[in-house]
Amino acid sequence: MHVLFCTDGSKISFNALHNFAKWTKGAIVDVICVIDWSFLPDEVSVNNDGFASTCANVADTILEFAEKEISKTNLIYGQGIKRCGESVDSILEQIEKEKYDVILMGSHGKKGIQRWLGSVSRDIVNNIDTSAYISKYDNKAKKILFATDGTDNSNFAVTNAIKYLNLNEKEIYICVVNENPSLLFLEGSLDSHWLLEIEGQQLKNADRIIKDVKSKLEEYSLPVQKDAIMMGIPAEKIIDFAREEQIDLVVMGTRKKSKIRSSVSKRVLEITSADVFIVK
């Protein structure tokens, strides 16, 4: 597995590295550190007073630290990449240049509108066809949740999580969220009998989805700790379940070209304290 680890030297970015390392081994990790000068006023020259040299030295220090941290894990250090320019553009350029299986990033757990709006991780995930692992906090990397809906995207996410992650001796959880059928139709358009019928079909479908995921996991002798079928708003239920069960990693699937500005994945990323692995 070839991974691109994006770091600004922050503790949060290295939390992502260490959490990810607990889920896998033998992955080759390239490290990119971008010296972002885009925030400077136009009248400020980056060459003044040794500013450029200082920033370059900072990047070298971060890359050296990253190499040392990777050496403490089961991961393999690939190459250190130093760029000058706008962070998102520089990282996207590197992703276009090299073929990566996973983009690894930390996301600052800010509150309110700052939590996700305008973040580097959000912009990267929205503009890549590659799967992404996003982390905020250091955790035990023990409990994994497959939030699935039975679509091809979700099934692909399960298959690739098994492929990329070491799930032996981990606690595996599965959840399916059915939307409340009374919210899917205009008021008065369905009577209670039809609502109950729809709910029954939803439960049957959810049960089939969970059985399919279990069957796939059983092929690799991976037992399931707990499964759950819930009803409500998908993102909210996934977030609540992850909090109640103290989940360390949530796995979700999404279409390759899709952006997550208004998706379930976006909402989960905004709120959950767990790591999120978005498989595209």
Residue pairs with C-beta under 8 A, 6 or more apart in sequence:
1 24
1 26
1 27
1 28
1 101
1 102
1 164
2 27
2 28
2 30
2 78
2 98
2 99
2 100
2 101
2 102
3 20
3 27
3 28
3 29
3 30
3 75
3 100
3 101
3 102
3 103
3 104
4 29
4 30
4 32
4 91
4 94
4 95
4 98
4 100
4 102
4 103
4 104
5 13
5 16
5 17
5 29
5 30
5 31
5 32
5 66
5 104
5 105
6 13
6 32
6 34
6 91
6 103
6 104
6 105
6 120
6 124
7 13
7 14
7 17
7 31
7 32
7 33
7 62
7 66
7 106
8 33
8 34
8 62
8 87
9 33
9 58
9 61
9 62
9 65
10 106
10 108
12 106
12 107
12 108
12 109
12 135
12 136
12 137
13 105
13 106
14 66
14 69
14 106
15 106
15 135
15 136
15 137
15 138
16 104
16 105
16 106
16 133
16 134
16 135
16 275
17 29
17 66
17 69
17 70
17 73
17 75
17 104
18 69
18 73
18 138
19 135
19 138
19 139
19 141
19 248
19 249
19 275
20 75
20 104
20 133
20 135
20 275
21 70
21 73
21 74
21 75
22 140
22 141
23 141
23 144
23 165
23 166
23 170
23 249
24 74
24 75
24 164
24 165
24 166
25 74
25 75
25 166
26 74
26 75
26 76
27 75
27 76
27 102
28 75
28 76
28 77
28 78
29 70
29 75
29 76
29 77
29 78
29 104
30 78
30 79
30 80
30 81
30 94
30 98
30 100
31 63
31 66
31 67
31 70
31 77
31 78
31 79
31 80
31 81
32 81
32 82
32 83
32 90
32 91
32 94
33 59
33 62
33 63
33 66
33 80
33 81
33 82
33 83
34 83
34 84
34 85
34 86
34 87
34 90
34 91
35 55
35 56
35 58
35 59
35 82
35 83
35 84
35 85
36 85
36 86
36 87
36 90
37 46
37 55
37 84
37 85
38 85
38 86
38 87
40 46
45 51
46 52
46 55
46 84
52 84
55 84
56 82
56 84
59 82
60 82
63 80
63 82
64 80
66 77
66 80
67 77
67 80
70 76
70 77
71 77
81 94
83 90
83 91
83 93
83 94
84 90
87 120
88 120
88 123
88 124
88 127
91 103
91 120
91 124
92 124
92 127
92 128
95 103
95 124
95 128
95 130
100 130
101 130
101 131
101 164
102 130
102 131
102 132
102 133
102 164
103 124
103 125
103 128
103 130
103 131
103 132
103 133
104 132
104 133
104 135
105 120
105 121
105 124
105 132
105 133
105 134
105 135
106 121
106 134
106 135
106 136
107 116
107 119
107 121
107 122
107 134
107 135
107 136
107 269
108 119
108 136
109 115
109 136
109 137
109 273
110 119
115 270
115 271
116 122
116 266
116 269
116 270
121 132
121 134
122 260
122 266
122 269
124 132
125 132
125 134
125 260
125 269
125 278
126 259
126 260
126 261
127 259
128 280
129 256
129 257
129 280
130 280
131 160
131 164
131 277
131 278
131 279
131 280
132 277
132 278
132 280
133 275
133 276
133 277
133 278
134 269
134 275
134 276
134 277
134 278
135 275
135 276
136 273
136 275
137 273
139 248
139 274
139 275
140 248
141 248
141 249
141 275
142 170
142 171
142 248
143 170
143 171
143 173
143 225
143 245
143 246
143 247
143 248
143 249
144 161
144 165
144 167
144 170
144 171
144 172
144 173
144 247
144 248
144 249
144 250
144 251
145 173
145 174
145 175
145 238
145 241
145 242
145 245
145 247
145 249
145 250
145 251
145 274
146 154
146 157
146 158
146 161
146 172
146 173
146 174
146 175
146 213
146 251
147 154
147 175
147 177
147 234
147 238
147 250
147 251
147 252
147 264
147 268
148 154
148 155
148 157
148 158
148 174
148 175
148 176
148 209
148 210
148 213
148 253
149 176
149 177
149 209
149 234
150 176
150 205
150 206
150 208
150 209
150 212
151 253
153 253
153 254
153 255
153 279
154 252
154 253
155 212
155 216
155 253
156 253
156 279
157 251
157 252
157 253
157 277
157 279
158 213
158 216
158 217
158 251
158 253
159 216
160 279
161 167
161 251
161 277
161 279
162 216
162 217
162 220
162 222
165 277
167 217
167 220
167 222
168 222
171 225
172 217
172 222
172 223
172 224
172 225
173 224
173 225
173 226
173 227
173 228
173 241
173 245
173 247
174 210
174 213
174 214
174 224
174 226
174 227
174 228
175 227
175 228
175 229
175 230
175 237
175 238
175 241
176 206
176 209
176 210
176 228
176 229
176 230
177 230
177 231
177 232
177 233
177 234
177 237
177 238
178 199
178 202
178 203
178 205
178 206
178 229
178 230
178 231
179 231
179 232
179 233
179 234
180 231
180 232
181 190
181 195
181 198
181 199
181 202
182 190
182 195
190 198
199 231
202 231
203 229
206 229
207 229
210 227
210 229
213 224
214 224
214 227
217 223
217 224
226 245
228 241
230 237
230 241
231 237
234 264
235 264
235 267
235 268
235 271
236 267
238 250
238 264
238 268
238 272
239 267
239 268
239 271
239 272
241 247
242 250
242 268
242 272
242 274
243 272
243 273
247 272
247 274
248 274
248 275
249 274
249 275
249 276
249 277
250 268
250 272
250 274
250 275
250 276
250 277
251 276
251 277
251 279
252 264
252 265
252 268
252 276
252 277
252 278
252 279
253 278
253 279
253 280
254 260
254 263
254 265
254 278
254 279
254 280
255 280
256 280
258 280
260 266
260 269
260 278
265 276
265 278
268 276
269 276
269 278
